[in-house]
Amino acid sequence: MKAIIMAGGEGSRLRPLTCKRPKPLVPVANRPVMEYCVDLLRDLGIKEVGVTLQYLPQFIEEYFGDGSDFGLHLHYFVEDKPLGTAGSVKNAAAILDETFVVVSGDALTDFDLRPAIARHKESGALATLVLTAVDNPLEYGVVITNPDGSIRSFLEKPSWGEVFSDRVNTGIYILEPEVLELIPEGRPFDFSKDLFPRLLKEKRPLYGVTLSGYWCDIGNLTQYRQAQEDILRGRVKVRVVGQDKGGGVVMGEGVEIAPGARIEGPVLIGGACHIATGAVVGPFTVLGPYTRVEEGATVRRSVLWDNVYTGEGANVRGAVVCSRASLQRRVQVYEGAVIGDGTQVDAGAEVRPEVKVWPEKTLGRETVVHESLIWGRGVARPLFVGSQVPGYLYGDLTPFQVTRLGMAYGASFPPGTTVGLSTFAGGAGEMLYKALAAGLMAAGVQVADLGRLLTPIHRFAVRSLGLDGGCHIKRDAAERDKVWLHLVNSRGHDLNPAAVRKIENLYWREDGRRVQEVPASIYFPGLEGAYRDWLLATLGDHGLKKRALRVALGGQGQVAGVAGTILQDAGAEVIRLDLDPAKTWQAVQEDLPYFAGEIRRYGADLGAALDPNGEELILFTGEGRRVAPAQQMTLLAQVYLETHRGASLVLPVTAPRVLEQVARSLHGRVERVKGHPGIYHEAMARADGETALGQQHLQLDALAALVHILDWLARREESLDAAVAALPSVYTASRTVACPWEAKGRVMRTLISEEPADGVELLDGVQVRHGKGWSLVLPDGETPHYHIYSEAFSQEAAEELAGFYEERLKELVAREKIKGR
């Protein structure tokens, strides 16, 4: 006996599951549904099987091959145009020279077909339909039989008034080759609508056999989820891939389950999955191979396909998540939702119940998706945030995307220019480095390998080596799986908005450049030593070189070693209090009260903690009191202006106004600029001129800032406690308010229209002057938020101003949400 598997289904009612694969390849319990059909036929002893194909046929041929890996021989028959169920089988007539079975490649069943085959032969039927009893026959073809099993009539998708039987057509048939003569060639012809009614009309032997067992045609997403649950409950007698670990838990090979993770059966966990501490999986959950569930994430009653990433604290319940989708930290996906292949859902986003997101979309941070997303790229943040491109290692920052960015960045330069690359230590840093280098080299740009550097040393290297630009790849200080690709110009400064737009346009247009010759890369060793020599050369002879200060230094990994060496060489006495390298910078800051206590215990003159990238400095007095950010900015302004009297102090609009008082007292002046890093850095460079060490270095380089504060204190023979106490009082407050991306512009417009025109400044964001102070409302470039900054004559007044605009923005955002309903 031979068989036909009808596998041409498009599965339109299963979209977006079937956007990138034919319905027979949709995974059910980590196996394509058609594979269960192949098992069923092989177990019947059938060796020759024809497969009819129409939608994305190459995928099925690639997966199953000639069938030898599955224990039978497959023949493929591809339709150029849809021929209907019977017409597709007619297309395979060349191999059908004996009784054959027809099954649907996109239905799940565990029927034993041997009784039906035996009854077919006993009755002398030309065609036998396999029937089954269902609770609700309205969606199926009802079949009414006589007592001898011969078919009396058909009712296709009846109303309840027409339901005279609970027996329905399963789409499984046993046929004699003679029926093929009744099927016209080359035009659509259906079994249930055309062939079987004709056999019935002509009184040909047509029978039905009712079988018991499991059958589901997986015609919609509800049935798809139910089929997975039925397999997990043991209601379907099919082979499940994995080892039974007891308690309803079945696992593939190479699964990693961390201590503290909780698995609640029944669940199926595919091979090489990783489930982190504090994660919860189950019950009734299927995880595809190579899927990751990070710390604190919860997945219940959901189907996650292969290579899905579920970030820290994410919550997925009652949903389907397709291959290569990435759900970042705190993402919420609710019942009935479907996330398509390759979709990136950024941190804090919500996908509401029954929402379908088509493949390759991007949902920006804290976006709330209320309706299905089919067209466009999605609701996302811009590619760049300032001069940097953020992304997630297990999400949107794939080697392909990084290479594409490298090609766009390279195309913004003339061929033959040289761009410096540096990265962080480890395999992930090396992978991203090589991907970016490949894109740059493909665009005809020579890559200067700068090694593994801190951000300030990368800036120094690009500037001192005379390179045309650079990119430093660094980990995010707060999220370990987040990475930034930080682009700089030939001076080591962030790119201005025009340069960023040019690269962004090249990226989205995929407008790469082909070159005849790819330049070889070059390597520059010893850059940390060169940076140290440069920084020490900027110090005078009357500071640290004459009066050593005792410094308690806190840092992680590379920054602790580099900073310790430089401080010692500068003349400071260094007490290394290295911070836990396993913690994020955000988590480390929670431990700083302990660090402050150690400063007092060791009798240090002051303490300093540096972030892992060398960009952020946190100062502590000898008494262990943390210097507030506004005080630290004021202190750095004083250090700069005392050595550059009469200079222009460049400040972003968010900086406290008290700095203007400091500038006036030292015969300087203040220039306010937009907060975009590229604009801010260019303005500082113009103001600094050719000075060896300017405000650009103090503001962008935590190491340089620390060394020069120490040198300044040593020259003045003053403690940090006394220096901070002598600063003018600074009273500031800040708030953050969430706002959907699409409403940001309208909210800002309304806010401006409702404020007195003479009290509003629109340099960057909306700054409103009041009698007792000022407030600035600034939209965030990376997340759907507004930031509020306020300054006043007292802390109480600053808090009151910030609170007023917080409530005002919340009111305007709520008003926009009501309009959008």
VOVEX-966979 format. One record per residue (C-alpha): z, y, x; residue in one letter. Coordinates in steps of 0.25 Angstrom, whole numbers, plus 2048, in hexadecimal, padded with zeros to 3 digits. Each point is the difference from the previous one (the first is absolute). Layout:
N
ZYXa/...
***
This chain:
821
800800800m/7FD80E804k/80680E7FCa/7FD80E7FFi/80A80C802i/7FC80C7F9m/80480B80Aa/7F780C7FDg/80B8087F8g/80280E803e/80E8017FAg/7FF80E7FAs/80C7FF7F8r/8087FC80Dl/7FC80D807r/80580580Ap/8037F2805l/7F17FD800t/7FA80D805c/7FE7FA80Ek/8007F17FDr/7FA7F77F5p/80A7FB7F6k/8007F1805p/80580580Dl/80C8087FAv/80D7FA806p/8097F87F7v/80D7FB807a/7F980480Dn/7F37F77FEr/7F38057FAp/8007FB7F1v/7F37F9803m/8077F780Ae/8087FA7F5y/7F37FC7F9c/7FB7FA80Dv/80D7F8801d/7FE7FB7F2l/7F27FB802l/8037F980Dr/80C7F97FAd/7F67FA7F6l/7F87FA80Bg/7F480A7FEi/7F980380Ek/7F48087FCe/80280E7FAv/7F780B7FCg/80680E800v/7F980B7F8t/80180E805l/7FC80E7FCq/80B80B803y/80380180Fl/7FB7F2803p/80180180Fq/80F801800f/8017F27F9i/7F67FA809e/80880580Ce/80D7FB7FBy/7FC7F27FCf/7F57FE809g/7F97F27FEd/80D7FB7FAg/8037F680Bs/80D807803d/8047FD7F1f/7FB7F1800g/7F38027F8l/7F2805802h/7FC80E7F9l/7F28057FCh/7FF80E7FDy/7F68067F5f/80080F800v/7FA8087F4e/7F880C802d/8048057F2k/80A7FB7F6p/7FB7F37F9l/80C7FD7F8g/8097F4801t/7F57F67FCa/7F5807807g/80880080Ds/8027F17FFv/7F17FE7FDk/7FE80880En/8077F4807a/7F87F57F9a/7FA7FB80Da/80D7F8803i/8037FC7F2l/7FA7F27FEd/80C7F97FAe/80C8037F7t/80780D805f/80D8087FDv/7FF80F7FFv/80D808803v/80380F801s/80380580Eg/80A80A7FBd/8097F87F6a/80D7F9804l/8027F27FBt/8077F3803d/7F87F87F6f/7FE7F1803d/7F17FF7FCl/7FF7F1801r/8037FE7F1p/7F580A7FCa/7F67FA809i/8037F27FBa/7FF8057F1r/7F3807804h/7FA7F3805k/8057F87F4e/7FB8097F5s/7F2801806g/80180F800a/7F680A805l/80B80A802a/80F7FF800t/80980C7FFl/80E800806v/80A8077F6l/80E804800t/80A8057F6a/80580E802v/80A8097F8d/7F780C7FEn/7F17FB7FFp/7FB80E7FCl/7FA80380Fe/7F97F3801y/7F57F77F9g/8077F77F6v/7FA7F37FEv/8017F77F3i/7FE7F1802t/7FF7F47F7n/80A7F4800p/7F67F980Ad/80080C80Ag/7F28057FCs/7FF80F7FFi/7FF8057F2r/7FF80F803s/80380C809f/80780D7FEl/7FF80A80Ce/80C809801k/8047FF7F1p/80A8097F8s/80C7F97FBw/7F97FE7F2g/7F67F7808e/80A7F9808v/7FE7F17FBf/8057FA80Cs/80880280Dd/7F67F8809r/7F8809809v/7F47FF809n/80680080Ft/7F2801806g/8017F2806i/7F47F77FCy/7FB7F2803i/7F08007FEl/7F57F8802e/7F4805808p/7F77FF7F3e/80780D7FBv/7F980880Bl/7F37FE7F9e/8058087F4l/80480C809i/7F580A803p/7FD80480Ee/80280E806g/8068077F4r/80F8017FBp/8057F47F8f/80E7FD7FDd/8077F27FDf/8098057F5s/7F780A7F9k/7F27F9802d/8007F2805l/80C7F97F8f/7FC8077F3p/7F27FA802r/8057F2803l/8088017F3l/7F58057F8k/7F77F5805e/80B7F67FEk/8007FB80Er/80C7F9805p/80A80B803l/80F7FC801y/80D807804g/80C7FA807v/80E8067FFt/8087FF80Dl/80E803803s/80580880Cg/7FF80E806y/7F48097FEw/7FE80F802c/7F3807801d/80780C807i/7F880A7F7g/80980C802n/80B805809l/80B7FB7F7t/7FB7F2801q/7FE80280Fy/80F803802r/8047F57F6q/7F87F6808a/80880380Cq/80D7FF7F9e/7FB7F27F9d/7FD7FB80Ei/80E804805l/8077FA7F4r/7F97F3803g/7F88007F3r/7F37FE807v/7FD7F3808k/7F980680Cv/8027FF80Fr/80880C805v/7FE80480Ev/80E800808g/80C7F9802q/80B7FE7F5d/80D806806k/8087FD7F3g/80580A7F6g/7F28027FBg/7FC80680Ev/7F27FC805v/7FC80680Em/7F47FF809g/8017FF80Fe/80680A80Ag/8088087F5v/80A809806e/80C8037F7i/80B809806a/80F7FE7FEp/8048077F4g/7F37FF7F8a/8017FA7F2r/7F67F67FBi/8027FD7F1e/7F77F47FBg/7F77FC7FBp/7F780780Av/7F47FD809l/80080680Ei/7F37FF808g/7FF7FD80Fg/80480A80Aa/8078097F6c/80C809805h/80B8037F7i/80A80A806a/80F8027FFt/8058047F2g/7F37FD7FAa/7FF7F97F2v/7F57F77FCv/7FF7F97F3g/8017FA7F6p/7F17FC7FCf/7FA80780Ct/7F47FC808v/7FF80680El/7F27FE807g/7FF7FC80Fp/80480B80Ay/8078097F6t/80C808804r/80C8047F8v/80880A807e/80F803800e/8068037F3g/7F37FE7F8a/8007F87F3t/7F47F77FAv/8027F97F3r/7F77F97F7r/7F4805808s/7F47FB807v/7FD80680El/7F37FB806w/7FE7FE80Fd/80480B80Bn/8088097F6v/80A809806y/80C8047F8t/80880A807g/80F803800e/8078027F3g/7F37FE7F8a/8017F97F2n/7F57F87FAv/8027F97F3r/7F77F97F7g/7F4805807a/7F37FB808v/7FE80580Ev/7F27FC806c/7FD7FD80Fs/80380A80Br/80780A7F7a/80B808806s/80C8057F8l/809809809q/80E8037FFr/8078027F2r/7F37FD7F9v/8027FC7F1q/7F67F77F9v/8037FC7F2y/7FC7F57F6e/7F27FD7FDg/7FB80980Ba/7F57FC80Av/7FE80580Ei/7F17FE805g/7FC7FB80Ed/80380980Cg/80780A7F8t/80A809807q/80C8047F8v/80880A808d/810802800a/8078037F3g/7F37FE7F7a/8017FA7F2e/7F67F77F9v/8048007F1r/7FF7F47F7p/7F27FA7FDe/7F980A80Av/7F47FA807k/7FD80680Ev/7F27FC805w/7FE7FB80Fp/80180980Ce/80780C7F9k/80B808806t/80C8057F8l/80780C807g/80F800803r/8098017F3e/7F38007F7t/8037FB7F2v/7F47F97FAv/8007FF7F1h/7F27FB7FEe/7F67F7806s/7F980580Dl/7F17FB801i/7F880B806w/80280980Dg/8097FD80Cr/80C8027F8g/80C80A7FFv/80380280Fa/80580A80Ar/7F680680Ap/7FC7F880Cl/80780A80Af/80E8067FFv/7FE80C809g/7FA7FA80Ds/8057F27FDq/7FB7F47F9v/80B7F87FAp/7FF7F17FCg/8077F37FEy/7FE7F480Al/8007F67F4y/7F880A7F7g/7F580A802d/80180180Fl/7F77F4803t/7F87FF80Dp/7F38027F9f/80580E7FAq/80680480Ev/7F27FD806t/7F98087F5r/80A80C803l/7FD7FE80Fg/7F18017FDm/80280D7F7a/80980680By/7F67FD80Bg/7F48057F8a/80880E7FFs/7FE801810f/7F3801808p/7FC7F2806p/8067FF80Eg/80D8077FDt/80D7F9804t/80C7FE7F6v/80E7FB804g/8067F57F9l/80F7FB800s/8087F77F7t/80D7F97FEf/8057F3807a/7FD7F37F9g/7F57F87FAg/7FE8097F4a/7FE80C809g/7F67F9809e/7F87FC7F4m/7FF80E7FAl/7FD80580Ey/7F47F7802k/7FB8027F2a/80080F802l/7FA7FF80Ea/7F57F87FBa/7FC80A7F5g/80180C80Bl/7F77F880Am/7F67FC7F5a/7FE80F7FEa/7FD80280Fg/80E806803v/8077FC80Dq/80E7FB7FEv/80B804809a/80B7F5800d/80D808801l/8097F37FEg/80D8007F7r/80580E7FFl/8098097F8l/7FA80B7F8t/80380B809p/7FB7F980Ci/7F37FD7F9h/7FE80F7FDr/80480380Ff/7F67F5805a/7F48057F7v/80380F805r/8027FD80Fs/7F57F6801l/7F680A7FAg/7FC7F67F5l/7F88047F4d/80A7FB7F6g/8097F47FDg/8077F77F7c/80E7FB801h/8037F37F7i/80F8007FCk/8097F97F7r/8078087F5d/80E804803a/8057FC7F2a/7F77F47FCe/7FD7F580Ar/7F47FB7F9d/7FA80E800k/7F780680Bv/7FA80E803w/7F3802807l/80380E806h/7F4808805l/80180C809v/7F6809807n/7FD80380Es/80D808801r/8087F57FBg/8028087F3h/7FE7FA7F2d/7F28027FAl/7FE80D7F7n/7FB7FE7F2p/7F1802803a/8007F580Aa/8087F67F7v/7F68037F4r/7F47FD80Ak/8067F2804i/8057FD7F1e/7F18037FBn/7FA7F780Bl/80A7F57FCy/7FD8007F1w/7F1801802r/8017F580Ae/7F7809808d/8017F980Eg/7F880280Cr/7F87F6808r/7FF80180Fv/7F77FA80Aq/80B7FE80Ae/80E7FD7FEv/80980780Bp/80B7F7807a/80E8047FEs/80980680Bi/80F7FE803y/80A80A804f/80D7FB806p/80D807803g/80080A7F5l/80F7FF7FDe/80280480Fg/7F680C7FFa/8078057F3y/80E7FF807r/7FB80880Cd/7F980B7F7w/80D8017F7l/80980180Cl/7F780B806a/8028097F4t/80F801803l/80680B808g/80A7FF80Cd/80C8067F9h/8037F67F5g/8017F1800l/7FD7FF80Fk/80D808802k/8097FC7F5r/7FF7F27FBa/8037FE7F1l/8057F37FBr/7F77FB7F5v/8027F47F6a/7F27FB7FDl/7FC7F87F4g/7F27FA7FFg/7F97F37FDq/7F77F880Ag/7F6808808q/80580E7FCv/80E7FD805a/7FB7FB80Eg/7F680C802v/80A80A7FBa/80B7FA809g/7F880180Ct/7FB80E7FEi/80E8067FDl/8067F980Cq/7F5805809d/80280E7FAa/80F800805g/8077FC7F3a/80B7F57FFe/7FA7F67F6v/8097F67F7i/7F67F77FAr/8057FC7F2l/7F37F87FCd/7FE7FF7F1l/7FD7F37F9d/7F17FD803p/7FF7F77F4a/80380B7F6k/7F680B7FBt/80380E804w/8058037F1q/80A7F4801a/80480580Ev/80480E7FAq/80A7F97F7e/8077FC80Dd/80180D806l/80E8037FCp/8047F5809y/7F780680Bf/80780D7FEa/80D7F9802g/7FB7FA80De/7FD80E805i/80E8047FFr/8057F3806r/7F880280Dy/80380E801g/7F2805800a/7FC80E800d/7F67FD7F5l/7F87F57F9g/7F27FE7FDa/7F87F67F8a/7F17FE801l/7F77F97F6d/7F77F5805p/7F4808802n/80780B808g/7FD80B7F5e/80D8027F9e/80D805807l/80E8007F9i/80A807808l/80F7FE800f/80B80A805t/80B7FA80Ag/8097FF7F4e/7F67F77F9g/7FB80A7F6r/7F17FF7FCr/7F880C802v/7F98037F3a/7F1801801p/7FF80E7FCa/80A80380Bq/7F97F880Aq/7F38087FDm/80780D802t/8067FB80Dl/7F27FC806l/7FB80D7FBa/80A807809q/7FE7F780Cv/7F18047FFy/80180F7FEl/80B80280Be/7F67FB80At/7F48067F9h/80580E7FCr/7F78077F6g/7F87F47FDa/7FB7FC7F2s/8087F57F9l/7F77F87F8v/8067F97F4l/7FC7F87F4p/8038067F2v/80B7F67FEt/80880680Ca/80D8087FDp/7FF80F7FFr/80C801809v/7F77FD80Cl/7F980E7FEe/80E806803q/8017F880Dv/7F2804804a/80380F7FEr/80D7FF808s/7F87FB80Cl/7F480A7FEh/7F77F57FAg/7F87FF7F3r/7FD7F67F6v/7F27FA7FCe/8017F87F3r/7F57F57FEv/7FC7F57F7k/8087F3802g/7F37F8803h/8037FA80Ep/7F2804806g/80280E7FBi/80E801805y/7FD7FA80Eh/7F4809802e/80880C7FDa/80B7FC80Am/7F67FE80Aa/7FA80E7FEr/80E806801a/8047F880Cd/7F3804809g/8007F980De/80F7FE802t/8057F3806a/8097FD7F5l/7FF8077F2g/8057FE7F2q/7F67F67FEq/8067F7809h/80E8027FBl/7FC7FE7F2q/7F77F4802l/8087F980Bd/80E7FB7FDa/8027FD80Fl/7FB80D805a/8098077F5a/80C7F8805l/7FE80380Fv/7FE80F7FEh/80C8017F6i/8097F980Bl/7FA80980Bd/80380D7F7w/80E7FC7FEl/8027FD80Fa/7FB80E804r/8098067F6r/80B7F7803e/8037FF7F1e/8037F47F8s/7F77FC7F4l/80C8027F7d/80180F804a/7F1802800a/7FF7FB7F2v/80C8087FBa/7F980C805a/7F47FE7F8l/7FE8087F3p/8047F97F4s/7F57F87F9v/8017FC7F1y/7F57F77FCt/7FE7F67F5a/7F47F67FCs/7FC7F77F5r/7F47F77FDt/7FA7FE7F2v/7F67F57FCa/7F38047FAc/7F37F87FDp/7F580380Aw/7F68047F4e/80B80A7FBa/80380780Dk/7F680B7FFg/8038037F1r/80F801803v/7FE80A80Cm/7F68087F7r/80A8017F5t/80C80380Al/7F880C806i/7FC8067F3s/80F8007FBe/80580780Ce/80080F802p/7F3803809a/80780A809d/80B7F6804g/7F67F4803v/7FA7FD80Ee/7F57F5800l/7FE7FE80Fl/8047F17FFd/8057FB7F3g/80780A7F7v/80B808806q/8088097F6v/80980B805r/80D8037F9h/80B80A802g/80A7F6806k/7F57F8808g/7F37F87FFw/7FA7F37FBs/7F47F8804l/7F97F67F8v/7F77F8809l/7F77F47FBp/8027F3809d/7F27FC807g/8047F1800e/8087FD7F4t/8008057F1p/80B80A802h/80480E801y/80A80580Bh/80980C7FDi/80680880By/80A80B7FEs/80880A808e/80A80A7FCa/80C808804f/80A7F47FDs/7FF7F17FFq/8048017F2e/7F480A7FDa/7F67F7808a/8047F47F8e/7FF8087F3e/7F2805803l/7FB7F2804a/8067FA7F3g/7FA80A7F7f/7F27FD806y/8037F17FFe/8028017F1e/7F58097FEr/7F67F6807l/8057F57F8k/7FE8077F3e/7F2804804l/7FD7F1804v/8057FB7F3a/7F880A7F9r/7F37FB807e/8047F17FDk/8018037F1i/7F2807801k/7FA7F4806g/8057F67F6r/
***
